Amino acid sequence: MGCGTGELAAYLASLGYAVDACDFADSAIDRARKERPGTEDVRWLRLDIERDDPVELNGDGYDVITLRLMYPFLRDRSRVLHSLGERLRPGGALVIITPTAEQTPEQQRDIALDEDEIRLLTACWEQAERLDAAGLAVLVLRGPCHSDTTAVEKRPPTGHALTGALAVVTDPTGRVLLGRSTRGMWELPGGKTSGSEDFAAAAVRELAEETGLTAAPDDAYVVTVLVDDSHGVPRLTAVVRVVAWSGALTNREQKLFERWDFHDLHALACVGPVFTPAAQALDAIWPGVVPGLPPVHAHPLAVEPPPVPGEPSEAVRFRRQMAEAVVSGGWASSPPVRDALRTVPRHRYAPEKDLRTSYDADLAIVTRRDETGRATSSVSAAWLQADMLESLCLGPGAIVYEAGSGGYNAELIAHVVGPAGRVVTCDIDPYVVRRTRRLTTEAGSGRVVAFQGDAASGALVQHAPGRVRRERDHLQRLGHRPGLAGAARRGRASESYRWRSAATPGPSRSSGAVTCCTRGSSRTAGSSRRRASTPVPPRSSTCSAVSCRSASTTGIPAPSRGWRKLCAGRAMRSPPG
């Protein structure tokens, strides 16, 4: 990284290495190619490691990664080191060559590292060796660059209670802003309220004072209020989501913070110590990204902020590859389903996972486990979700009830049914519902409603359109159990119903209708799509329009004979751990 005119790259090639020499400047790459024409083992790559998609880098990793005279110029140093560390092969080394502040004239010290910064960058490596040569520090780093995230406290506060606000800010690629404080922990922008100012105003003020970024009060939304204690003193923390900002990121309080970095969401589990309210605030916005947090009382507010756009260019590439894999496998035959796979950002509904894992078309991503370690909620494999969507035969304007929540599957449905449609999703686990609401708020269409309940009882009546309410009332008078699932329980196996609009007869894609709970499909590979009125045998104890998830546990039931036949020869995997 930072190959310049290629001296070091050419030397490494002479030692027998195959070298990828990267620099963000076209002029440097052009000069290197011109001055070193005989270096066949060197690939000259124009790459900005902080902003560009690193697709051209070797996917099998590297034995050595060097950053020569360029580390002080990085903005998000921790994120870049974390990303490069993940590209090291076992036993590999990351080598940083940099001027030191004590050997650099004062007017040039912005291109050098001081001892505190050197201590910080070497802290999270298993082995860190330092060599000094000609006024330069040569840092050789080996071992995982990950340190499990832990929630830590500051010194005991004074007073009988504390109130404050924390600002959650993301950049255009969806990365979140954290500051490395002089106390040795990561923190969100924020602080105590002043006088009678409200929480949103306090967060906006602290953001400007600490980072130089400015936000309008109308772009700051109080999402939830957290209540815990610090050393026996009650603490009230407002989590404020800032959806738009302007300005250049600077460290304006150098006595309190060493620097500010934007971090990938999937890396938040291994950044080391994080101030406890900040860690809990991150989990309030993206449930599950920081594991093992101490308990806290959360009081979500009814007002939801608008969706916050932004993703790295890598996500677009991985999403396109996933969609093409599903389409080429024959699981997505209709244009609406194909377009949904290419459009809905799957990684934003699994923020604790890296992009490659999120967009693996064959991978089911576990997002919730019970106390025994059994998976109780997941983002299903993309090919399976596509096949279920095709089985539903949905059309524009359809209203869909989903049993078993998560967010991504519901947003796929919302994309297929379009602006006139709606999705109502239910889960029995309050954590899954909270996570679904937050993630669909962050990245969703605004057409998904999540609520907590037993999926077998169907959707709450206030979520149903008028015609379905009337049918529900009629069925209830006949003795059927209330709910959109319409499960009849009169001493026999429960049955399920699909309501269709009177204006939508026949087997065509439903439009302006409620596509409600069906018992799943016995459809096997190669069979034709069933008529909506055709009875289908149960394959699980679930009433679901789109997925067979247990009505009582939101778990993943064993596949029926039909699904085993459908999935024959198709590996269904979940990530390690």
C-alpha positions in Angstrom: 0.0 0.0 0.0 1.4 3.4 -1.0 3.9 1.9 -3.5 4.9 5.3 -4.9 7.3 4.9 -7.8 7.8 1.2 -6.9 11.2 0.9 -5.3 10.0 -1.4 -2.5 7.7 -3.4 -4.8 10.6 -4.1 -7.2 12.9 -5.2 -4.3 10.2 -7.6 -2.9 9.7 -9.0 -6.4 13.5 -9.6 -6.6 13.2 -11.7 -3.5 10.7 -14.0 -5.2 7.4 -12.5 -4.0 4.5 -12.0 -6.3 3.6 -8.4 -5.5 0.5 -6.2 -5.8 1.7 -2.7 -5.7 -1.0 -0.2 -4.9 -1.2 3.6 -4.9 -4.1 6.0 -5.0 -2.3 8.4 -7.5 -2.4 7.6 -11.2 0.8 9.5 -11.7 2.7 7.3 -9.3 1.5 4.1 -10.9 2.3 5.4 -14.4 5.8 6.4 -13.4 6.4 3.0 -11.6 5.3 1.1 -14.8 7.6 3.3 -16.9 10.6 3.2 -14.7 10.4 -0.5 -13.8 9.4 -2.3 -17.0 11.1 -5.6 -16.1 9.1 -6.4 -13.0 6.8 -9.2 -14.4 5.9 -10.4 -10.8 4.4 -7.0 -9.9 0.8 -5.9 -10.6 0.5 -2.1 -10.5 -2.9 -1.2 -9.1 -4.5 2.2 -8.8 -6.4 1.8 -5.5 -7.5 4.1 -2.7 -7.6 1.7 0.2 -10.0 3.8 2.2 -12.6 4.5 -0.5 -12.3 2.1 -3.4 -13.7 -1.5 -3.8 -10.6 -3.7 -3.2 -11.9 -6.3 -5.7 -8.6 -6.3 -7.5 -6.6 -7.5 -4.5 -5.7 -11.1 -4.2 -8.6 -13.0 -2.8 -6.4 -15.7 -1.2 -4.6 -13.2 1.0 -1.0 -12.1 1.5 2.1 -13.2 3.3 3.3 -9.6 3.8 1.4 -6.3 3.6 3.5 -3.1 3.7 2.4 0.5 4.3 5.5 2.6 3.6 5.4 6.3 4.5 1.6 6.5 4.1 0.0 5.4 7.4 -0.2 9.0 8.9 -2.2 10.1 5.8 -5.0 7.6 6.5 -8.3 9.0 7.9 -9.9 5.8 9.3 -6.7 4.1 10.6 -8.3 1.5 12.8 -10.8 0.4 10.0 -8.0 0.1 7.4 -5.7 -1.9 9.7 -8.6 -4.2 10.6 -9.4 -4.7 6.9 -5.8 -5.3 5.9 -5.3 -7.7 8.9 -8.2 -9.8 7.6 -6.2 -10.3 4.3 -3.1 -11.7 6.0 -2.5 -15.4 5.6 -1.7 -17.5 8.7 1.8 -16.4 9.9 1.7 -13.3 7.7 3.0 -9.9 8.8 1.8 -6.3 8.3 4.8 -3.9 8.1 4.3 -0.2 8.7 7.2 2.1 7.9 6.7 5.6 9.2 8.5 8.7 10.4 8.4 9.4 14.1 7.4 12.7 15.6 10.5 13.0 17.7 12.7 12.7 14.6 10.6 15.0 12.4 10.7 18.9 12.4 7.7 20.4 14.2 6.2 21.9 11.0 6.1 18.4 9.4 4.8 16.3 12.2 1.5 15.8 10.6 3.2 13.2 8.4 4.7 11.3 11.4 3.4 9.3 14.3 4.0 10.1 17.9 4.5 7.4 20.6 0.9 7.4 21.7 -0.3 6.6 18.1 2.4 3.9 17.8 1.2 2.4 21.0 -2.4 2.4 19.8 -1.8 0.8 16.5 0.3 -2.0 18.0 -2.0 -2.7 20.9 -4.3 -5.3 19.3 -1.7 -7.6 17.7 -0.4 -10.8 19.2 3.2 -9.8 18.2 4.5 -6.3 17.6 8.2 -5.8 16.9 9.7 -2.4 16.4 12.9 -1.5 14.5 14.3 1.9 14.1 16.4 3.0 11.0 17.4 6.4 9.7 14.7 8.2 11.7 12.0 5.8 10.6 10.1 3.3 12.8 9.6 -0.1 11.2 6.6 -1.9 12.9 6.2 -5.6 12.2 2.8 -6.8 13.3 1.6 -10.4 13.5 -1.4 -12.2 14.8 -5.1 -11.3 14.9 -5.7 -7.6 14.8 -9.0 -8.2 16.7 -9.7 -7.5 20.3 -13.1 -8.5 21.6 -15.3 -5.5 22.3 -15.9 -5.0 26.0 -18.0 -2.4 27.7 -15.9 -0.3 30.2 -16.6 2.5 32.6 -15.0 5.8 33.2 -14.2 7.2 36.7 -17.1 7.3 39.2 -19.4 10.3 38.4 -20.5 12.9 40.8 -24.0 14.0 41.6 -27.1 11.9 42.1 -28.0 11.3 38.4 -26.5 11.7 35.0 -28.3 12.7 31.8 -26.7 12.8 28.4 -27.1 12.2 24.6 -25.1 10.2 22.2 -25.1 10.9 18.4 -25.0 7.9 16.0 -23.5 9.1 12.7 -22.7 7.1 9.6 -20.8 8.1 6.5 -22.0 7.6 2.9 -20.8 4.0 3.0 -22.8 3.1 6.1 -19.8 3.1 8.5 -20.3 4.5 12.0 -18.3 7.2 13.6 -16.3 6.4 16.9 -13.7 8.4 18.7 -10.7 7.0 20.5 -10.6 8.8 23.8 -7.5 9.5 25.9 -9.1 7.2 28.4 -8.2 4.3 26.2 -11.7 3.4 24.9 -13.9 4.1 21.9 -16.8 6.5 22.3 -19.7 8.0 20.3 -19.9 11.7 19.9 -22.0 13.1 22.8 -22.1 14.3 26.3 -24.2 15.7 29.1 -27.2 17.9 28.4 -26.8 21.6 29.2 -29.5 23.5 31.0 -32.9 22.9 29.5 -31.8 21.8 26.0 -33.4 18.7 24.6 -31.6 15.5 23.9 -31.4 16.0 20.1 -30.1 19.5 20.5 -27.4 18.2 23.0 -26.3 15.5 20.5 -26.0 18.0 17.6 -24.1 20.4 19.8 -21.7 17.8 21.1 -21.2 16.4 17.6 -20.0 19.8 16.3 -17.9 20.5 19.4 -16.0 17.2 19.3 -15.8 16.4 15.5 -16.5 19.6 13.5 -19.5 17.9 11.8 -22.7 19.9 11.8 -26.3 18.6 11.6 -29.6 20.3 11.6 -31.9 19.6 14.6 -34.5 18.3 12.1 -32.0 15.6 11.1 -31.5 14.3 14.6 -34.0 11.8 16.0 -34.2 10.4 19.5 -34.6 6.7 18.9 -34.6 5.4 22.4 -33.7 6.3 26.0 -31.4 3.9 28.0 -31.5 3.7 31.7 -28.7 2.1 33.8 -26.3 3.1 36.5 -22.6 4.0 36.7 -20.9 3.2 40.0 -24.3 3.3 41.7 -25.4 6.6 40.1 -28.5 6.5 37.9 -27.7 7.3 34.3 -30.1 8.3 31.5 -28.7 8.2 27.9 -30.7 9.3 24.9 -29.6 7.6 21.6 -29.9 10.1 18.8 -29.7 9.0 15.2 -28.3 11.7 12.9 -29.5 11.0 9.4 -27.7 13.9 7.6 -24.6 16.0 8.3 -22.1 18.2 6.7 -18.5 19.4 7.3 -15.0 17.9 7.5 -14.2 15.5 10.2 -11.6 17.0 12.7 -10.5 16.3 16.2 -11.5 19.5 18.0 -11.0 18.3 21.5 -7.5 16.8 21.5 -7.3 16.7 25.3 -10.2 14.2 25.3 -9.8 12.3 22.0 -6.9 10.9 20.1 -8.7 10.6 16.8 -12.1 9.9 15.1 -12.6 7.0 12.7 -15.5 5.5 10.8 -15.9 1.8 11.5 -17.5 -1.1 9.6 -20.6 -2.4 11.5 -19.4 -6.1 11.3 -16.1 -5.1 13.0 -17.8 -3.5 16.0 -17.6 -6.8 17.9 -13.8 -6.7 18.0 -12.6 -3.1 18.5 -11.6 -3.5 22.1 -12.9 -1.3 25.0 -16.0 0.8 24.2 -17.7 3.2 26.7 -20.7 1.2 28.0 -23.4 3.7 27.0 -21.9 3.9 23.5 -21.8 0.2 23.1 -25.5 0.0 24.3 -26.4 2.8 21.9 -24.8 0.9 19.0 -26.8 -2.1 19.9 -30.0 0.0 20.1 -29.5 1.1 16.5 -28.2 -2.3 15.1 -29.3 -5.0 17.5 -26.7 -7.8 17.7 -23.6 -5.9 16.5 -22.0 -5.8 20.0 -22.4 -9.1 21.9 -22.2 -9.7 25.6 -23.4 -6.3 26.8 -24.5 -5.6 30.4 -28.3 -5.3 30.9 -30.0 -1.9 30.3 -33.5 -0.7 30.4 -34.5 0.7 27.0 -37.5 2.9 26.3 -38.0 3.2 22.5 -39.8 6.2 21.2 -42.7 6.1 18.8 -41.2 8.6 16.4 -39.0 6.7 13.9 -36.3 8.4 11.8 -36.3 8.1 8.0 -34.1 5.4 6.4 -30.4 6.3 6.3 -28.9 5.4 2.9 -25.3 4.4 2.3 -23.2 1.4 1.5 -19.7 0.6 0.2 -19.1 -0.2 -3.4 -18.1 -3.7 -2.4 -21.7 -4.3 -1.3 -23.1 -3.6 -4.7 -20.6 -6.0 -6.3 -21.3 -8.8 -3.8 -25.1 -8.3 -4.1 -24.9 -8.5 -7.9 -22.9 -11.7 -7.7 -25.4 -13.2 -5.2 -28.3 -12.4 -7.4 -26.7 -13.8 -10.5 -25.9 -17.0 -8.6 -29.5 -17.4 -7.5 -30.8 -16.6 -11.0 -28.4 -19.0 -12.7 -29.5 -21.7 -10.2 -33.0 -21.4 -11.5 -34.5 -20.1 -8.2 -35.6 -16.6 -9.4 -37.5 -16.8 -12.7 -39.6 -13.6 -12.5 -38.3 -10.0 -13.0 -39.8 -8.7 -9.8 -37.9 -11.3 -7.6 -34.7 -10.8 -9.6 -34.9 -7.1 -9.1 -35.5 -7.5 -5.4 -32.4 -9.6 -5.0 -30.4 -7.0 -6.9 -31.8 -4.1 -5.0 -32.5 -4.9 -1.3 -29.2 -4.5 0.7 -29.0 -7.9 2.5 -25.9 -6.9 4.5 -27.9 -4.2 6.3 -30.1 -6.9 7.8 -27.1 -8.9 9.1 -24.8 -6.0 10.2 -22.7 -8.2 12.4 -21.4 -10.1 9.4 -18.9 -9.1 6.8 -20.0 -8.4 3.2 -18.8 -11.7 1.8 -20.7 -13.7 4.4 -23.8 -11.6 4.1 -24.0 -12.2 0.3 -23.1 -15.9 0.1 -26.1 -17.2 -1.8 -26.0 -20.6 -0.1 -25.5 -19.3 3.5 -28.2 -19.1 6.2 -27.0 -16.4 8.7 -28.0 -17.2 12.3 -28.9 -14.0 14.1 -30.4 -15.4 17.3 -29.7 -18.5 19.5 -31.3 -19.7 22.7 -29.5 -20.6 25.9 -28.6 -24.0 24.6 -27.0 -22.6 21.5 -29.8 -23.7 19.2 -30.6 -21.3 16.3 -33.9 -19.6 16.8 -33.8 -16.9 14.1 -31.8 -16.4 10.9 -31.6 -14.8 7.5 -32.4 -17.7 5.2 -30.2 -18.6 2.3 -30.9 -16.3 -0.7 -31.8 -19.1 -3.1 -34.4 -20.4 -0.7 -35.9 -17.0 -0.1 -36.1 -16.4 -3.9 -37.9 -19.8 -4.4 -40.4 -19.0 -1.7 -41.2 -15.6 -3.2 -41.7 -17.3 -6.6 -44.0 -19.8 -5.0 -46.2 -17.0 -3.6 -47.0 -15.5 -7.1 -47.2 -12.0 -5.6 -48.2 -9.1 -7.7 -48.3 -5.3 -7.2 -50.4 -4.1 -4.3 -50.5 -7.4 -2.5 -50.7 -7.3 1.3 -48.6 -10.1 2.9 -48.5 -11.6 6.4 -45.2 -13.2 7.3 -44.8 -15.5 10.3 -41.3 -15.3 11.7 -39.5 -12.0 11.4 -36.0 -10.8 10.6 -36.3 -7.9 8.2 -34.6 -8.9 4.9 -37.2 -11.4 3.7 -40.0 -8.9 4.5 -38.2 -6.2 2.5 -37.8 -8.6 -0.4 -41.5 -9.1 -0.3 -42.1 -5.3 0.0 -40.0 -4.7 -3.1 -41.9 -7.3 -5.1 -45.4 -6.0 -4.1 -44.3 -2.4 -4.8 -45.4 0.9 -3.3 -49.1 0.0 -3.1 -48.3 -3.2 -1.2 -47.6 -3.9 2.5 -46.0 -6.5 4.6 -47.1 -7.4 8.2 -44.5 -9.6 9.9 -44.9 -11.3 13.3 -42.5 -13.0 15.7 -42.9 -14.3 19.2 -39.4 -13.2 20.3 -39.3 -9.6 21.4 -35.6 -9.3 20.6 -36.3 -10.4 17.0 -39.1 -7.9 16.7 -37.0 -5.1 18.0 -34.2 -6.0 15.7 -36.6 -6.2 12.7 -38.1 -2.8 13.5 -34.7 -1.1 13.8 -33.1 -2.7 10.7 -36.2 -2.0 8.5 -36.2 1.6 9.9 -32.5 2.0 9.0 -32.6 0.5 5.5 -36.2 -0.4 4.6 -39.0 0.7 2.3 -41.3 1.9 5.0 -43.9 -0.7 4.0 -43.0 -3.3 6.6 -44.8 -3.5 10.0 -43.4 -5.8 12.7 -45.2 -6.8 15.8 -44.8 -9.3 18.6 -47.2 -12.2 19.0 -47.8 -15.9 18.4 -47.7 -16.3 14.6 -50.4 -19.0 14.8 -52.9 -16.4 15.9 -52.3 -14.3 12.8 -51.9 -10.6 12.5 -53.4 -8.0 14.7 -56.7 -6.9 13.3 -55.5 -3.2 13.0 -53.0 -4.3 10.5 -55.6 -5.9 8.2 -57.4 -4.2 5.4 -61.1 -3.6 5.6 -62.2 -6.6 3.6 -60.1 -9.1 5.6 -61.4 -7.6 8.9 -65.0 -8.3 7.7 -64.1 -11.9 6.7 -62.3 -12.3 10.1 -65.4 -11.2 12.0 -67.5 -13.6 9.9 -65.2 -16.5 10.6 -65.1 -15.6 14.3 -68.9 -15.7 14.5 -68.7 -19.2 13.0 -66.3 -20.2 15.8 -63.0 -19.8 14.2 -60.1 -18.4 16.2 -59.4 -14.7 15.5 -56.5 -13.7 13.4 -55.5 -13.5 9.8 -54.2 -17.0 10.0 -57.8 -18.1 10.4 -56.8 -21.4 12.0 -59.8 -23.5 12.8 -59.5 -25.5 16.0 -62.5 -27.7 16.5 -61.0 -31.0 17.6 -59.1 -31.6 14.4 -55.9 -30.5 12.7 -55.7 -26.8 12.2 -56.3 -25.5 8.7 -55.1 -22.3 7.2 -56.6 -20.0 4.6 -55.5 -17.6 2.0 -57.7 -14.6 1.5 -57.9 -13.3 -2.1 -59.4 -10.2 -3.4 -62.7 -10.6 -5.1 -61.3 -8.6 -8.0 -58.4 -11.1 -8.4 -59.9 -14.5 -9.4 -57.8 -17.4 -10.8 -54.2 -18.4 -10.4 -52.6 -15.1 -11.6 -50.3 -13.1 -9.4 -52.3 -11.5 -6.6 -53.0 -7.8 -6.9 -54.7 -5.6 -4.4 -55.2 -8.7 -2.2 -54.0 -10.1 1.1 -51.7 -13.0 0.5 -52.1 -14.6 3.9 -50.9 -17.7 5.7 -50.5 -20.9 3.7 -49.2 -24.1 5.1 -46.2 -24.0 2.9 -45.9 -25.8 -0.4 -45.2 -29.3 -1.4 -44.0 -28.0 -4.7 -40.8 -29.8 -5.8 -38.2 -28.8 -8.3 -39.5 -28.7 -11.8 -43.2 -28.7 -10.8 -45.6 -26.0 -11.9 -46.8 -23.2 -9.7 -50.0 -24.1 -7.8 -53.3 -22.3 -8.0 -54.0 -20.2 -5.0 -57.1 -22.3 -4.2 -55.4 -25.6 -4.4 -55.1 -27.2 -0.9 -51.5 -28.0 0.1 -50.4 -30.4 2.9 -48.6 -29.0 5.9 -44.9 -29.3 6.1 -44.4 -27.7 9.6 -46.4 -26.3 12.5 -46.3 -22.9 10.9 -48.8 -20.6 9.2 -46.6 -18.5 6.9 -47.0 -16.7 3.7 -43.3 -16.9 2.9 -41.3 -19.0 5.3 -41.8 -22.1 7.4 -40.8 -20.8 10.8 -42.2 -22.2 14.1 -45.1 -20.2 15.4 -43.9 -20.7 18.9 -40.2 -20.5 18.7 -39.4 -18.6 15.5 -36.9 -21.4 15.0 -35.9 -23.4 11.8 -38.0 -26.6 11.7 -36.9 -29.8 10.0 -37.7 -29.8 6.3 -40.6 -31.9 5.2 -40.3 -34.7 2.6 -41.3 -32.3 -0.1 -38.6 -29.8 0.9 -36.0 -32.5 1.3 -36.8 -33.5 -2.3 -36.6 -29.9 -3.4 -33.3 -29.3 -1.7 -31.7 -32.6 -2.9 -28.1 -31.9 -3.9 -28.3 -28.4 -2.6 -26.0 -27.6 0.4 -27.7 -25.4 3.1 -25.0 -24.0 5.3 -24.8 -21.6 8.2 -21.6 -19.7 9.2 -19.3 -21.2 11.9 -20.3 -20.3 15.4 
